[in-house]
Amino acid sequence: MIYTRANMRTTPAQILLPCAALLIIAGCATTEQQVKTIVRDAAVEGPIFSPPVNIVSDNAKQSVTLSAHATVQGISLLNGRVEGSEPSKSDWLYPVDTMRLSGGGVSLRRQIPQYNLSWQRPDVSAGMHVDFAWGSTALSFGGSLAESRGSTLLGWSAGLGFFSRETSNFRMRLDIGVFGQTLDYDARSVTITTTTSTWLFGGQTTTIDTAFYHDTKSESSIGYYGSLTFNSANPAWPVNFFLQGNLIAQPILSYTPYTRTTVDWLLFFPVESTSGRGKVSTKAVFLGVTPGIYIEPSRSMVLTAGVRCLFDVSETFGETHSVIIPFVQVGLRTGF
């Protein structure tokens, strides 16, 4: 009997495949990424939202009121701080100034600004508002526009109203709703991305990627408002009065950094960025009162004028906590 010995030679592929599998298994890791976005400075342009004034009178029930309004924004600039990006907590972002000492030598001092947010408001804005009132409930919609350095900024609003049905000389109405207001912004920001990798067979590595951005864009975000209006309704008076209380929560900055201004290099080759892009979000909350007068020359017309006094309760702005906004409003009614 003759035995034949099998060929036991091992091919390179049989050696490489198990090694590659071991390397892949050894390289498996879980990765955790944390992104922090800091705003160095931001300039915002656009109006503060102004809720409409809806008068409750006998002529306003079971009717559709179309109102045109114009507001004068008053003080045009507000300075404040971006939430989570206070300059004092990110002083390394700001340049160092060299100062010479009287006795010789120099001293280095960082020029850290007090505020990193400025809100430029247009002098005048205008809009239209339609109010459908029946029973003791109303549905309202509105639109507005403002001009800011050649840019047209649009806004919208939608809300519900609830008002008193009694026929006394004093009436009340509650309005709640949401709105959107387009704002222009020019913001410089930096994102710090910390990536931590934990390897399967032990060990941990951490990398930090710092990226700088400069974004110029228009953005519209949703805010909300509430107003409570008390007004006299005596048809024998030539002029009646109203007093409105307001709550306005308006987003000011709401964007994700997009345009990167720095590139990482390895020798002569650009390195692909691993940085994340954390969203920036800052809003202002205003409480206010609006006193004013109105007249009804006929059942189908109402003329309103007042002064909106708003107070920043979110402490977003440091120098000026109050805003004064005079306005006029002309309404045309039709019954149904």
Protein Blocks (a to p, Z undefined) as FASTA:
>chain_A
ZZddddfbdcfklmmmmmmmmmmmmmgccdddddddddfbdcdeddddddddddddfklg
opaddddddddekjabdcdddehiafklmmmlpccdddddfkgpjdddddddfbfcdcdd
dfbdcdddddddehjbccddddddddeehiacdddddddddddfbfcfbdcddddddddd
ddddddddddddddddddfkgpjddddddddddddddddddddddddddddddfkbmbdc
ddddddddddfbdcddfbdcbdcdehjaccddfbdcdddddddddddddddddddfbfkb
ccdddddddddfklmafklmcdcdddddddddddZZ
